[in-house]
């Protein structure tokens, strides 16, 4: 009776090591992983050796470890599945706001767009599915960052940097943390031309699913005005909650 429990414990420990490697965002030593996970060094080494053999982890010439190529395939399949589930909810957002609706997920330190339903306006926003962007300058990125403790946000932006893409991009850590506090209180994030001049985006995190994801609506500043934002924000929160409930129902 103890073998299944041991098997489950082994899987849990292996997945924790994958999470630790992802959190680092750069190659990491086995000793660091063992210390952070609380595992004995031989156990961490044995699990990593198995993950390397399966392709989920790579061991570099420096003997440090990074995520392996086999995870890319899993991530792509997971993104497509979540994007398909989100499509009717994105369509509702387009119907209710008139603007392009997006679903994005966090992938290590970056944000990747996995689904989109375009606006019916002739002038509309378009983001390539699979495009990866930095989180500090996007509505979806800041929505997901708002769900992390400040210490994790600090560690993440130290790894990625906070480059200015426009003259409105937040490039100061203190200003970013203040914006995240506002997002937590208000319920939605705003990108006011911080990634692209003339484009405004409102986004909300998808809560309660265990998935780091966000829904957003984007369009030209001329249409997504502050007044429109006060209408769109609550709509995003409502539809994101319904999407999260549907995801949990599927998983159950």
C-alpha positions in Angstrom: 0.0 0.0 0.0 3.0 2.3 0.4 4.2 2.1 -3.2 1.4 4.1 -4.8 1.9 6.9 -2.2 5.7 6.8 -2.9 5.0 7.1 -6.6 2.7 10.1 -6.1 5.3 11.7 -3.9 8.0 11.2 -6.6 5.8 12.8 -9.2 5.1 15.7 -6.9 8.7 16.2 -6.3 9.6 16.1 -10.0 6.9 18.6 -10.9 8.2 20.9 -8.1 11.6 20.8 -9.6 10.2 21.8 -13.0 8.4 24.7 -11.3 11.6 25.8 -9.5 13.6 25.7 -12.8 10.9 27.8 -14.5 10.8 30.3 -11.7 14.5 30.9 -12.0 14.2 31.8 -15.7 17.8 30.9 -16.2 20.0 27.7 -15.8 20.2 26.6 -12.1 22.4 24.2 -10.2 21.2 21.0 -8.6 22.4 22.2 -5.2 20.2 25.4 -5.5 17.2 23.3 -6.6 17.7 20.9 -3.7 18.0 23.7 -1.2 14.9 25.5 -2.4 12.8 22.4 -2.6 14.0 20.9 0.6 15.0 17.7 -1.1 18.2 15.8 -0.2 20.8 16.4 -2.9 20.9 12.8 -4.1 17.1 12.8 -4.5 17.1 16.0 -6.5 20.0 14.7 -8.6 18.2 11.4 -9.3 14.9 13.1 -10.3 16.7 15.6 -12.5 18.6 12.7 -14.2 15.2 11.1 -15.0 13.7 14.4 -16.3 16.8 14.9 -18.5 16.4 11.4 -19.9 12.8 12.1 -20.8 13.5 15.4 -22.4 11.7 17.6 -19.8 14.9 19.1 -18.5 18.3 19.9 -20.2 21.7 19.7 -18.5 24.0 22.3 -19.9 27.8 21.9 -20.3 28.0 24.1 -17.1 26.2 21.3 -15.4 23.3 23.7 -14.7 19.7 22.7 -15.5 17.1 24.4 -17.7 13.7 23.4 -19.0 13.8 20.9 -21.9 12.3 20.9 -25.4 9.6 18.3 -24.6 7.8 20.9 -22.4 7.4 23.1 -25.5 5.1 20.5 -27.1 3.1 20.1 -23.9 2.8 23.9 -23.6 1.6 24.3 -27.1 -1.1 21.6 -26.7 -2.2 23.1 -23.4 -2.4 26.6 -24.9 -4.5 25.4 -27.9 -6.9 23.5 -25.6 -7.3 26.5 -23.3 -7.7 28.8 -26.3 -10.5 26.6 -27.8 -12.3 26.6 -24.4 -12.0 30.4 -24.3 -13.3 31.1 -27.8 -17.0 31.5 -26.9 -16.1 33.8 -24.0 -13.8 35.9 -26.2 -16.7 36.1 -28.7 -19.0 37.4 -26.0 -16.4 40.1 -25.1 -16.2 41.2 -28.7 -20.0 41.3 -28.9 -20.3 43.4 -25.7 -17.4 45.8 -26.2 -16.9 45.9 -30.0 -13.2 45.4 -29.6 -10.6 42.6 -30.1 -10.5 40.1 -27.3 -7.5 38.0 -26.3 -6.4 35.2 -24.0 -2.8 35.1 -22.8 -0.9 32.8 -20.5 2.3 33.2 -18.5 5.2 31.1 -19.9 8.1 31.3 -17.5 9.0 35.0 -17.3 7.1 35.9 -20.5 3.5 36.3 -21.7 2.3 34.4 -24.7 -1.0 35.0 -26.6 -2.9 31.8 -27.1 -6.3 32.9 -28.5 -8.0 35.9 -30.1 -11.3 36.9 -31.6 -10.9 40.1 -33.7 -13.1 43.2 -33.6 -15.5 43.8 -36.5 -14.3 47.4 -36.9 -12.2 48.1 -40.0 -9.5 49.6 -37.7 -8.8 47.0 -35.1 -6.0 45.5 -33.1 -4.3 42.2 -34.1 -1.8 40.2 -32.1 -0.2 37.0 -33.6 -1.1 33.9 -31.7 2.1 32.6 -30.1 3.6 36.1 -29.8 5.6 36.5 -26.6 5.8 39.8 -24.8 7.2 41.2 -21.6 4.7 41.4 -18.7 5.6 44.9 -17.3 4.2 46.8 -20.4 1.1 44.8 -21.3 -2.4 44.7 -19.8 -2.4 40.9 -19.7 1.1 40.8 -18.2 0.3 43.2 -15.4 -3.0 41.4 -14.7 -1.0 38.2 -14.1 1.7 40.0 -12.2 -0.9 41.4 -9.9 -1.6 37.9 -8.6 2.1 37.4 -7.5 3.6 38.6 -4.2 5.8 41.7 -4.7 9.0 39.8 -4.0 8.2 37.5 -6.9 7.5 40.4 -9.1 10.8 42.0 -8.2 12.7 38.8 -9.0 10.9 38.4 -12.3 11.6 42.0 -13.6 15.2 41.7 -12.4 15.6 38.8 -14.8 13.7 40.4 -17.7 14.5 44.1 -17.2 11.9 46.8 -17.8 12.7 48.2 -21.2 10.7 51.2 -22.5 8.8 50.3 -25.6 7.1 53.7 -25.7 7.4 56.9 -23.7 4.5 55.6 -21.6 6.1 52.3 -20.6 6.6 51.9 -16.8 10.3 51.4 -16.3 10.5 52.0 -12.5 9.9 49.0 -10.2 8.3 51.2 -7.5 5.8 52.6 -10.1 5.1 49.1 -11.3 4.4 47.8 -7.8 2.0 50.8 -7.2 0.2 50.0 -10.4 -0.2 46.4 -9.4 -1.7 47.5 -6.1 -4.2 49.6 -8.0 -5.0 46.6 -10.2 -5.7 44.4 -7.2 -8.0 47.0 -5.7 -9.8 47.8 -9.0 -10.0 44.3 -10.5 -8.5 45.0 -13.9 -5.3 46.2 -15.5 -4.7 48.9 -18.1 -2.1 49.3 -20.8 -2.4 52.9 -21.9 -0.1 52.9 -24.9 2.7 51.3 -22.9 3.4 48.6 -25.5 2.3 50.4 -28.6 1.4 54.1 -29.2 -2.3 54.7 -29.7 -3.4 51.3 -28.4 -5.2 50.8 -25.1 -5.8 47.5 -23.5 -7.8 46.4 -20.4 -7.2 43.0 -18.9 -8.2 40.8 -16.0 -6.6 37.7 -14.5 -8.4 34.3 -14.8 -8.7 33.4 -11.1 -9.2 30.1 -9.3 -8.0 27.7 -12.0 -4.4 27.3 -11.1 -3.5 28.6 -14.5 -1.6 31.9 -14.9 -3.8 33.4 -17.6 -5.6 36.7 -18.4 -8.4 37.9 -20.7 -8.1 41.3 -22.4 -9.8 43.7 -24.7 -7.7 45.9 -26.9 -8.4 48.7 -29.4 -7.5 52.3 -30.4 -7.4 54.9 -27.7 -10.0 56.9 -29.6 -12.6 54.1 -28.9 -11.3 52.7 -25.6 -11.6 55.9 -23.6 -11.4 56.1 -19.8 -15.2 56.3 -19.8 -15.4 53.1 -22.0 -12.9 51.5 -19.7 -15.1 51.9 -16.7 -17.8 49.9 -18.6 -15.4 47.3 -20.1 -13.5 46.5 -16.9 -16.5 45.1 -15.0 -17.6 43.2 -18.1 -14.2 41.6 -18.3 -14.3 40.6 -14.7 -17.7 38.9 -15.1 -16.8 37.0 -18.3 -13.4 35.9 -16.9 -15.2 34.5 -13.8 -17.5 32.5 -16.0 -14.6 31.3 -18.1 -12.8 30.2 -15.0 -15.9 28.3 -13.8 -16.1 26.5 -17.2 -12.4 25.5 -17.0 -12.9 24.1 -13.5 -16.0 22.2 -14.7 -14.1 20.6 -17.5 -11.2 19.6 -15.2 -13.6 18.2 -12.7 
